[in-house]
Amino acid sequence: MMKNDRQAMILDIISQENIETQEQLLARLRERGVASTQATISRDIKQLHLIKEPVGRGVYKYAVSGNRTRLNVAEKLRTIFRESITSIESAQNIVVVKTMPGLASAACSALDHMEIAYMVGSLAGDDTALLVMKDAESAAAFCEDIQEML
């Protein structure tokens, strides 16, 4: 069985019943014909960003974290950045991002949706994006963060 199918099944199971332990989750998967190991389930739980939330009376159940969407978006952005950004540099409060041809507006769109508190706005050409930051420190810090990501 493919990982995505198994993970979709895990999400289905936890949406239908209160699952407290990995052992219970393994048992439910087996009932559906999926053989897996505890280590695999543990990895799935991490990748799906599942958390244990209280149901009451000291009982907890697996649930999808509210951060999950943001974390998945961040991972996709990292991939986009790695594949499209060729260089990044700051000059005062302006960050100049060089991209592969035609990808500057995609990079700006992604950054605009990240809700970066210190970013005032962005402007994109074909292979160059200008990001206007509130101050020079923010611009420099942003460049460092993106370079680490790349």
C-alpha positions as a printed NumPy array, in Angstrom:
array([[  0.   ,   0.   ,   0.   ],
       [  1.242,   3.485,  -0.866],
       [  2.11 ,   5.886,   1.967],
       [ -0.46 ,   8.458,   0.786],
       [ -3.227,   5.838,   0.796],
       [ -2.267,   4.655,   4.282],
       [ -2.104,   8.235,   5.577],
       [ -5.498,   9.02 ,   4.013],
       [ -6.871,   5.944,   5.775],
       [ -5.381,   7.124,   9.097],
       [ -7.095,  10.512,   8.677],
       [-10.346,   8.701,   7.879],
       [-10.054,   6.466,  10.962],
       [ -9.334,   9.324,  13.396],
       [-12.19 ,  11.371,  11.946],
       [-14.633,   8.517,  12.651],
       [-13.584,   7.407,  16.118],
       [-11.519,   8.374,  19.139],
       [ -8.126,   6.715,  18.759],
       [ -5.94 ,   7.082,  21.861],
       [ -2.847,   5.026,  21.003],
       [ -0.694,   3.985,  18.075],
       [ -1.581,   0.379,  18.926],
       [ -5.295,   1.157,  18.435],
       [ -4.491,   2.848,  15.149],
       [ -2.45 ,  -0.182,  14.003],
       [ -5.365,  -2.478,  14.935],
       [ -7.862,  -0.356,  12.926],
       [ -5.524,  -0.388,   9.907],
       [ -5.192,  -4.203,  10.189],
       [ -8.998,  -4.485,  10.287],
       [ -8.978,  -2.645,   6.947],
       [ -6.376,  -5.015,   5.534],
       [ -3.34 ,  -2.776,   5.984],
       [ -0.265,  -4.373,   7.538],
       [  2.071,  -1.786,   9.029],
       [  4.623,  -1.337,  11.811],
       [  4.576,   0.888,  14.868],
       [  7.603,   2.794,  13.511],
       [  5.764,   3.508,  10.242],
       [  2.636,   4.673,  12.083],
       [  4.781,   6.905,  14.28 ],
       [  6.315,   8.486,  11.147],
       [  2.853,   8.906,   9.601],
       [  1.627,  10.667,  12.753],
       [  4.573,  13.101,  12.547],
       [  4.133,  13.724,   8.805],
       [  0.372,  14.267,   9.19 ],
       [  1.039,  16.66 ,  12.107],
       [ -1.412,  14.782,  14.32 ],
       [ -1.752,  15.912,  17.912],
       [ -3.472,  14.373,  20.927],
       [ -6.391,  16.488,  22.07 ],
       [ -8.472,  15.971,  25.22 ],
       [-11.873,  14.327,  24.833],
       [-12.663,  14.593,  28.553],
       [-12.148,  12.529,  31.741],
       [ -8.4  ,  12.248,  31.122],
       [ -8.96 ,  10.658,  27.714],
       [ -7.108,  11.931,  24.649],
       [ -7.547,  11.215,  20.949],
       [ -5.507,  11.801,  17.806],
       [ -6.602,  14.847,  15.822],
       [ -5.276,  16.975,  12.977],
       [ -3.316,  19.975,  14.24 ],
       [ -4.592,  23.413,  13.269],
       [ -1.006,  24.119,  12.177],
       [ -1.062,  21.29 ,   9.658],
       [ -2.173,  23.398,   6.696],
       [  0.408,  26.068,   7.449],
       [  3.162,  23.458,   7.841],
       [  2.247,  21.76 ,   4.55 ],
       [  2.193,  25.144,   2.795],
       [  5.606,  25.984,   4.27 ],
       [  7.027,  22.687,   2.984],
       [  5.628,  23.305,  -0.509],
       [  7.078,  26.829,  -0.485],
       [ 10.476,  25.479,   0.499],
       [ 10.369,  23.169,  -2.52 ],
       [  9.279,  25.997,  -4.842],
       [ 12.051,  28.25 ,  -3.495],
       [ 14.74 ,  25.583,  -3.845],
       [ 13.754,  25.012,  -7.443],
       [ 13.194,  28.613,  -8.541],
       [ 15.395,  31.066,  -6.621],
       [ 18.91 ,  31.549,  -8.004],
       [ 20.048,  34.335,  -5.63 ],
       [ 18.814,  36.634,  -2.9  ],
       [ 20.399,  39.85 ,  -1.648],
       [ 19.376,  42.838,   0.456],
       [ 20.068,  46.533,  -0.115],
       [ 18.811,  48.649,   2.789],
       [ 15.156,  47.621,   3.307],
       [ 14.797,  46.086,  -0.185],
       [ 15.362,  42.41 ,  -0.915],
       [ 16.22 ,  41.471,  -4.507],
       [ 15.294,  37.905,  -5.397],
       [ 16.603,  36.462,  -8.676],
       [ 14.678,  33.481, -10.02 ],
       [ 14.632,  31.157, -12.993],
       [ 12.986,  32.915, -15.991],
       [  9.238,  33.445, -15.553],
       [  9.117,  32.445, -11.867],
       [  9.451,  35.792, -10.064],
       [  5.692,  36.399,  -9.828],
       [  5.145,  32.878,  -8.43 ],
       [  7.788,  33.541,  -5.767],
       [  6.119,  36.884,  -4.885],
       [  2.691,  35.3  ,  -4.722],
       [  4.   ,  32.604,  -2.383],
       [  5.694,  35.188,  -0.165],
       [  2.59 ,  37.406,  -0.098],
       [  0.573,  34.46 ,   1.229],
       [  3.105,  33.747,   3.975],
       [  1.91 ,  36.812,   5.92 ],
       [  5.428,  38.003,   6.779],
       [  4.808,  40.698,   9.381],
       [  7.772,  42.894,   8.389],
       [  7.183,  42.686,   4.614],
       [  5.459,  45.807,   3.291],
       [  4.937,  44.487,  -0.243],
       [  6.408,  42.832,  -3.302],
       [  6.835,  43.565,  -6.998],
       [  7.746,  40.983,  -9.636],
       [  9.204,  41.089, -13.106],
       [ 10.073,  38.023, -15.17 ],
       [ 13.095,  36.737, -13.26 ],
       [ 13.509,  39.366, -10.529],
       [ 11.365,  40.17 ,  -7.507],
       [ 11.686,  43.181,  -5.214],
       [ 10.484,  42.769,  -1.654],
       [ 10.047,  45.911,   0.417],
       [ 10.702,  45.307,   4.113],
       [ 10.005,  47.645,   7.042],
       [ 13.727,  48.147,   7.753],
       [ 17.238,  47.066,   6.781],
       [ 17.493,  44.599,   9.701],
       [ 14.337,  42.766,   8.578],
       [ 15.645,  42.608,   5.007],
       [ 19.   ,  41.158,   6.106],
       [ 17.372,  38.627,   8.443],
       [ 14.935,  37.555,   5.713],
       [ 17.829,  36.957,   3.285],
       [ 19.615,  34.8  ,   5.872],
       [ 16.442,  32.742,   6.473],
       [ 15.884,  32.139,   2.76 ],
       [ 19.549,  31.254,   2.154],
       [ 19.339,  28.656,   4.956],
       [ 16.199,  27.281,   3.279],
       [ 18.038,  26.986,  -0.05 ]])
